[in-house]
Amino acid sequence: MHMTKKPELLCPAGSMEALRTALHFGADAVYGGMKRFGLRAFAGNFDEAQLREAVRLCHEKGARFYLTMNVFPFDDQMEDFVAAAALAHEIGVDAAIVSDLGAIVTLRERVPGLSLHVSTQASTVNSAAVRHYRSLGCERVILARETSIARAKTIHEAVPDVEIETFVHGASCVAYSGRCLLSAVLTGRSGNQGECAQPCRWQYAVVEEKRPGEYLPVSEDENGTYIFSAKDLNLIPLLPQLADAGVASLKIEGRMKTEYYVATVTAAYRRAIDLLARSREAFDAALPSLMAELSCASHRESDTGFMLGAPDNPGGAEGFHQEREFIARAIADSEAGESARFVLKNRFCAGEELELLSPDGVTAFTALPFLREKTGETVTTLGIGGETIAMVLPCRVRSGDILRGQVRNHRR
């Protein structure tokens, strides 16, 4: 296949650290929220000063910042919603991601210069809806996760002047396009207001009506039963089909995830997109290693969601796994053979096999004794997060690169 235009790689920025990491590892655009009106109320999110800095950093790197404003605002919230959007437009965000039809109409009238993207929460699954959003001045539609690749291609061909975006990686919701009331009913925290407690991930038992208080476990495995929990999405094998379908933006879920997760997944998808642009053969040859890379970050069992039809087993995804652990983040540039400076995240020992994850790829090496800068002593192990260390590496290091190693604190 010949890719006429690379799709945009759109990565999550739940915090300033995650944003910097996404940019370092090759994101074309990031999406994040302000303190209100996004559907991840418990992410770090950005206040006004942080949003200005986030937009500046993105534009400095030639990347774009999309602001998530995809709550469903009530009438008594609308004025504050519009004021926040107007401020974001003044700051220079490249688009606002909006779900509610009333919010779209209101923003188009009152903040006319602000580009609008229609959130996946709007459950768009057909070209008629895309045409309607086009008539309202929306430039992009993020399709409902229930939309297959074949249907996405049909929509793109029917309305080619509206960009199509789709999620390609990360956690999925058991509810239609994420519009779930389970959390609101059980905890009073509405997912549609950004406060989901993720009760679909909890463990459940069965109670027979005439035997109250007798909780019968639903046998699944030694980790418990997650009868609602959807598997994670992993569409990296389907990137050729997505590109052929005309999908303009490939979106990674994860505004609640760590900078290590953002680094690992962004790096893998960046490499995949670039290889596919070179040739299908280059992409196919690298696919096994790309899949292995994705397993290095915390993840549940994955599938391709609805992209090829209905999932074979839509529920029962058990807990998290990962093949590598976040050890440290580089805070200065250094050349091969020089002492490189890192901020420590997790313990490691001299003599262990570590890996440096950089935008150029992964370099394996054996850890040497290293300097603990706080005391000036050379040590062979240290487990105090936040301390600065210096260690000689056999490769070039750039600020923002990630050290990773064997898993100690997570399930493999």
C-alpha positions as CSV (number, residue, x, y, z in Angstrom):
1,M,0.0,0.0,0.0
2,H,1.1,3.6,-0.5
3,M,0.1,6.0,2.3
4,T,-0.8,9.3,0.8
5,K,-0.8,11.1,4.2
6,K,0.4,9.9,7.6
7,P,-2.4,9.8,10.1
8,E,-2.0,12.0,13.2
9,L,-0.7,10.3,16.3
10,L,-2.9,11.7,19.2
11,C,-1.7,10.9,22.7
12,P,-3.1,11.5,26.2
13,A,-1.9,14.3,28.5
14,G,-3.4,13.9,31.9
15,S,-0.6,15.9,33.4
16,M,2.3,18.1,32.4
17,E,4.7,15.2,32.8
18,A,2.7,13.0,30.5
19,L,2.4,15.9,28.0
20,R,6.2,16.4,27.9
21,T,6.7,12.6,27.6
22,A,4.2,12.3,24.7
23,L,5.9,15.2,22.8
24,H,9.4,13.7,23.5
25,F,8.3,10.3,22.0
26,G,6.8,11.7,18.9
27,A,3.1,12.6,19.4
28,D,1.7,14.8,16.6
29,A,-1.0,16.1,19.0
30,V,-2.0,15.6,22.6
31,Y,-5.4,16.0,24.3
32,G,-6.0,17.1,27.9
33,G,-8.5,18.8,30.1
34,M,-8.9,21.8,32.3
35,K,-9.9,21.4,35.9
36,R,-13.6,21.2,34.8
37,F,-15.7,20.0,31.9
38,G,-13.6,17.0,30.8
39,L,-14.5,13.4,31.3
40,R,-11.4,12.6,33.4
41,A,-12.0,14.6,36.6
42,F,-9.4,12.7,38.5
43,A,-6.5,13.2,36.0
44,G,-4.1,15.9,36.9
45,N,-5.6,18.3,34.3
46,F,-4.5,21.9,33.7
47,D,-5.3,25.2,35.4
48,E,-5.1,28.3,33.3
49,A,-1.3,28.8,33.8
50,Q,-0.6,25.2,33.1
51,L,-2.8,25.2,30.0
52,R,-0.9,28.2,28.6
53,E,2.4,26.3,29.2
54,A,1.0,23.1,27.7
55,V,-0.1,24.9,24.5
56,R,3.2,26.7,24.3
57,L,5.2,23.5,24.6
58,C,3.1,21.8,21.9
59,H,3.3,24.6,19.5
60,E,7.0,24.9,20.1
61,K,7.4,21.3,19.0
62,G,5.1,21.7,16.0
63,A,2.4,19.7,17.7
64,R,-1.3,20.4,18.5
65,F,-3.2,20.6,21.8
66,Y,-6.9,19.5,21.8
67,L,-8.9,20.4,24.9
68,T,-11.4,17.9,26.2
69,M,-14.7,19.6,27.1
70,N,-16.8,16.5,26.6
71,V,-19.1,16.6,29.7
72,F,-22.8,16.9,29.1
73,P,-23.4,20.4,30.6
74,F,-26.6,21.2,32.4
75,D,-28.2,24.6,31.8
76,D,-26.8,25.9,35.1
77,Q,-23.3,24.9,33.9
78,M,-23.4,26.4,30.4
79,E,-22.2,29.9,31.2
80,D,-19.1,28.6,32.9
81,F,-18.6,26.1,30.1
82,V,-18.7,28.9,27.5
83,A,-16.3,31.1,29.6
84,A,-13.8,28.2,29.9
85,A,-14.0,27.6,26.1
86,A,-13.5,31.3,25.4
87,L,-10.4,31.3,27.7
88,A,-9.0,28.2,26.0
89,H,-9.5,29.8,22.6
90,E,-7.7,32.9,23.7
91,I,-4.8,30.7,25.0
92,G,-4.5,29.1,21.6
93,V,-5.8,25.5,21.9
94,D,-6.1,23.9,18.5
95,A,-9.6,22.5,19.1
96,A,-12.1,21.7,21.7
97,I,-13.5,18.1,22.0
98,V,-17.2,18.4,22.7
99,S,-20.0,15.8,23.1
100,D,-23.3,17.6,23.7
101,L,-25.3,19.0,20.8
102,G,-26.4,22.0,22.8
103,A,-22.8,22.7,23.7
104,I,-21.7,22.5,20.1
105,V,-24.4,24.9,19.0
106,T,-23.7,27.3,21.8
107,L,-19.9,27.3,21.3
108,R,-20.3,27.8,17.6
109,E,-22.4,30.9,18.3
110,R,-20.5,32.4,21.1
111,V,-16.9,31.3,20.5
112,P,-17.0,31.2,16.7
113,G,-13.2,31.0,16.1
114,L,-12.8,27.8,18.2
115,S,-12.3,24.6,16.2
116,L,-14.6,21.8,17.3
117,H,-14.1,18.1,17.3
118,V,-17.1,15.8,18.1
119,S,-16.3,13.4,21.0
120,T,-16.8,9.7,20.9
121,Q,-19.3,10.3,23.6
122,A,-21.7,11.6,20.9
123,S,-21.9,8.0,19.6
124,T,-21.5,8.9,15.9
125,V,-21.8,5.8,13.7
126,N,-23.1,7.0,10.3
127,S,-22.4,9.6,7.6
128,A,-25.7,11.4,8.1
129,A,-24.6,12.4,11.6
130,V,-21.2,13.5,10.3
131,R,-22.9,15.7,7.7
132,H,-25.0,17.3,10.4
133,Y,-21.9,18.0,12.5
134,R,-20.3,19.5,9.4
135,S,-23.3,21.8,9.0
136,L,-22.7,23.0,12.5
137,G,-19.1,23.8,11.7
138,C,-17.3,20.8,13.3
139,E,-14.0,19.9,11.6
140,R,-13.5,16.4,13.0
141,V,-15.6,13.5,14.4
142,I,-14.3,10.9,16.8
143,L,-16.3,7.8,15.9
144,A,-18.1,5.7,18.4
145,R,-16.0,2.8,19.5
146,E,-18.7,0.5,18.1
147,T,-17.8,1.5,14.5
148,S,-15.9,-1.0,12.5
149,I,-13.1,-0.2,10.1
150,A,-15.3,-1.0,7.1
151,R,-18.0,1.4,8.4
152,A,-15.4,4.1,9.1
153,K,-14.2,3.9,5.5
154,T,-17.8,4.3,4.3
155,I,-18.2,7.4,6.4
156,H,-15.0,8.9,5.2
157,E,-15.9,8.3,1.6
158,A,-19.3,9.8,2.1
159,V,-18.1,12.9,3.9
160,P,-14.4,13.3,3.0
161,D,-14.1,16.9,4.1
162,V,-14.7,16.0,7.7
163,E,-11.7,14.4,9.5
164,I,-12.3,11.0,11.1
165,E,-10.6,10.0,14.4
166,T,-10.7,6.7,16.2
167,F,-9.3,5.2,19.3
168,V,-6.6,2.6,18.7
169,H,-5.2,1.7,22.1
170,G,-6.1,1.6,25.8
171,A,-9.0,0.9,28.1
172,S,-12.5,0.4,26.8
173,C,-15.8,0.9,28.5
174,V,-18.6,-1.7,28.7
175,A,-21.2,1.0,28.0
176,Y,-22.2,2.3,24.6
177,S,-19.5,4.8,23.7
178,G,-18.6,5.1,27.4
179,R,-22.0,6.5,28.4
180,C,-22.5,4.4,31.5
181,L,-24.7,5.0,34.6
182,L,-23.3,2.2,36.7
183,S,-20.9,4.5,38.6
184,A,-23.6,7.1,39.1
185,V,-26.0,4.6,40.6
186,L,-23.5,2.7,42.8
187,T,-21.3,5.6,44.0
188,G,-23.0,8.9,43.0
189,R,-20.1,9.6,40.7
190,S,-21.2,10.1,37.1
191,G,-19.0,9.0,34.3
192,N,-20.8,11.6,32.1
193,Q,-19.4,14.3,34.5
194,G,-15.9,12.9,34.4
195,E,-16.1,11.1,37.8
196,C,-16.4,7.4,36.9
197,A,-15.3,5.1,39.7
198,Q,-14.9,2.2,37.2
199,P,-17.3,-0.2,39.0
200,C,-17.1,-2.5,35.9
201,R,-13.6,-3.4,37.0
202,W,-14.8,-4.5,40.5
203,Q,-15.1,-8.2,41.5
204,Y,-18.7,-9.5,41.7
205,A,-20.6,-12.5,43.1
206,V,-24.1,-13.8,42.6
207,V,-26.9,-13.7,45.1
208,E,-29.9,-16.0,44.8
209,E,-33.2,-14.2,45.5
210,K,-34.4,-16.6,48.2
211,R,-31.0,-16.8,49.9
212,P,-30.1,-13.2,50.8
213,G,-26.6,-12.8,52.3
214,E,-25.2,-15.9,50.5
215,Y,-22.7,-14.7,48.0
216,L,-21.8,-17.2,45.4
217,P,-18.6,-16.6,43.5
218,V,-18.6,-16.8,39.7
219,S,-15.6,-19.0,39.1
220,E,-13.2,-17.6,36.5
221,D,-9.6,-17.6,37.7
222,E,-7.5,-17.1,40.8
223,N,-7.7,-13.3,40.4
224,G,-11.4,-13.1,40.8
225,T,-14.2,-12.3,38.4
226,Y,-14.7,-9.1,36.4
227,I,-17.9,-10.0,34.6
228,F,-18.4,-6.5,33.2
229,S,-14.8,-5.5,32.4
230,A,-13.9,-5.0,28.8
231,K,-10.6,-6.0,27.4
232,D,-8.1,-3.3,26.4
233,L,-8.0,-2.1,22.8
234,N,-4.9,-2.8,20.7
235,L,-5.1,-1.9,17.1
236,I,-1.5,-1.7,16.1
237,P,-1.8,-4.7,13.8
238,L,-4.7,-3.0,12.0
239,L,-2.9,0.3,11.2
240,P,-2.7,-0.5,7.5
241,Q,-6.5,-1.0,7.3
242,L,-7.1,2.1,9.3
243,A,-4.9,4.2,7.1
244,D,-6.6,2.7,4.0
245,A,-10.0,3.7,5.5
246,G,-9.0,7.3,5.6
247,V,-8.8,7.7,9.4
248,A,-7.1,11.0,9.9
249,S,-6.2,10.6,13.6
250,L,-5.2,7.6,15.7
251,K,-6.0,8.2,19.4
252,I,-4.4,6.5,22.4
253,E,-6.6,6.3,25.5
254,G,-4.9,7.1,28.9
255,R,-5.3,10.4,30.6
256,M,-5.2,8.6,33.9
257,K,-2.1,6.6,33.0
258,T,1.6,7.2,34.0
259,E,4.2,9.0,31.9
260,Y,5.9,5.5,31.6
261,Y,2.7,4.2,29.9
262,V,2.5,7.2,27.7
263,A,6.2,6.9,26.7
264,T,6.0,3.2,25.8
265,V,2.8,3.3,23.8
266,T,3.6,6.6,22.0
267,A,7.0,5.3,21.0
268,A,5.5,2.0,19.6
269,Y,2.8,3.7,17.6
270,R,5.2,6.4,16.4
271,R,7.5,3.8,15.0
272,A,4.6,1.8,13.5
273,I,3.2,4.8,11.7
274,D,6.6,5.8,10.3
275,L,7.4,2.3,9.2
276,L,4.0,1.9,7.5
277,A,4.7,5.2,5.6
278,R,7.9,3.7,4.4
279,S,6.4,0.4,3.2
280,R,4.0,-2.3,4.2
281,E,6.9,-4.8,4.2
282,A,8.8,-2.7,6.8
283,F,5.7,-2.5,9.0
284,D,5.0,-6.2,8.8
285,A,8.6,-7.1,9.6
286,A,8.5,-4.9,12.8
287,L,5.0,-5.9,14.0
288,P,6.1,-8.7,16.4
289,S,8.6,-6.4,18.1
290,L,6.0,-3.6,18.3
291,M,3.5,-5.9,19.9
292,A,6.2,-6.9,22.4
293,E,6.9,-3.3,23.2
294,L,3.3,-2.6,24.0
295,S,3.4,-5.4,26.6
296,C,6.1,-3.6,28.5
297,A,3.6,-1.1,29.8
298,S,0.8,-1.9,32.3
299,H,-2.2,-3.4,30.3
300,R,-5.1,-5.8,30.5
301,E,-5.6,-8.6,28.0
302,S,-6.4,-6.9,24.7
303,D,-8.4,-7.4,21.6
304,T,-9.4,-5.3,18.5
305,G,-12.7,-4.2,20.0
306,F,-15.4,-3.7,17.4
307,M,-13.1,-2.9,14.5
308,L,-13.5,-6.3,12.8
309,G,-16.9,-7.0,14.2
310,A,-18.2,-7.7,17.7
311,P,-15.5,-8.9,20.2
312,D,-15.4,-12.6,20.7
313,N,-15.5,-12.3,24.5
314,P,-16.6,-8.8,25.5
315,G,-16.1,-9.2,29.2
316,G,-13.9,-10.9,31.8
317,A,-10.6,-9.1,31.3
318,E,-8.6,-9.9,34.4
319,G,-6.1,-7.6,36.1
320,F,-3.0,-5.7,34.8
321,H,0.2,-7.1,33.4
322,Q,3.5,-5.6,32.3
323,E,6.8,-6.9,31.1
324,R,9.0,-4.0,32.1
325,E,9.0,-1.5,35.0
326,F,9.7,2.3,35.0
327,I,13.1,2.8,36.7
328,A,14.1,6.4,36.0
329,R,13.7,9.4,33.7
330,A,16.6,11.2,32.1
331,I,16.9,14.9,33.0
332,A,19.9,15.9,30.9
333,D,21.6,15.0,27.6
334,S,24.7,12.9,27.5
335,E,26.8,11.0,24.9
336,A,27.7,7.4,24.9
337,G,30.3,6.6,27.6
338,E,29.4,9.7,29.6
339,S,27.6,9.9,33.0
340,A,23.9,10.4,32.4
341,R,21.6,12.0,35.0
342,F,18.2,10.5,36.0
343,V,15.4,11.0,38.5
344,L,14.8,7.7,40.1
345,K,11.3,6.1,40.1
346,N,11.9,2.5,41.3
347,R,14.8,0.5,42.7
348,F,17.3,-1.3,40.6
349,C,20.7,-2.9,41.3
350,A,24.1,-2.7,39.5
351,G,24.5,-5.8,37.4
352,E,20.9,-5.9,36.3
353,E,19.9,-5.8,32.7
354,L,18.2,-2.5,31.9
355,E,16.8,-0.8,28.8
356,L,16.9,2.8,27.7
357,L,13.7,3.7,25.8
358,S,14.2,6.7,23.5
359,P,12.6,8.1,20.4
360,D,15.3,6.3,18.4
361,G,14.4,2.9,19.9
362,V,15.4,0.6,22.8
363,T,19.0,0.0,23.9
364,A,19.8,-2.9,26.4
365,F,22.7,-2.6,28.7
366,T,24.0,-3.8,32.1
367,A,23.7,-1.3,34.9
368,L,26.9,-0.1,36.6
369,P,27.4,1.2,40.1
370,F,26.1,4.8,40.1
371,L,26.4,8.1,41.9
372,R,23.8,9.2,44.4
373,E,24.0,12.9,43.9
374,K,22.4,13.8,47.3
375,T,25.3,12.2,49.2
376,G,28.1,12.0,46.6
377,E,28.5,8.3,47.3
378,T,28.7,5.5,44.7
379,V,26.1,2.8,45.3
380,T,25.0,-0.4,43.8
381,T,21.3,0.0,44.6
382,L,18.9,2.7,45.7
383,G,15.1,2.6,46.2
384,I,14.3,6.2,47.1
385,G,12.0,7.7,44.4
386,G,12.7,11.3,43.4
387,E,16.4,11.2,44.1
388,T,18.8,12.2,41.3
389,I,21.4,9.6,40.2
390,A,24.2,9.6,37.6
391,M,25.3,6.5,35.8
392,V,27.5,5.8,32.8
393,L,25.6,4.4,29.8
394,P,27.0,2.9,26.6
395,C,24.6,5.0,24.4
396,R,23.5,8.5,23.8
397,V,20.9,9.8,26.3
398,R,18.5,12.7,25.8
399,S,16.4,14.5,28.5
400,G,13.1,12.7,28.7
401,D,14.4,9.2,27.8
402,I,13.1,6.4,30.0
403,L,15.1,3.7,31.9
404,R,13.2,0.5,32.5
405,G,14.0,-2.9,34.0
406,Q,12.7,-6.0,35.6
407,V,9.2,-6.0,37.1
408,R,9.2,-5.9,40.9
409,N,6.1,-3.9,41.8
410,H,3.6,-5.1,39.3
411,R,2.3,-8.4,38.0
412,R,3.9,-9.7,34.8
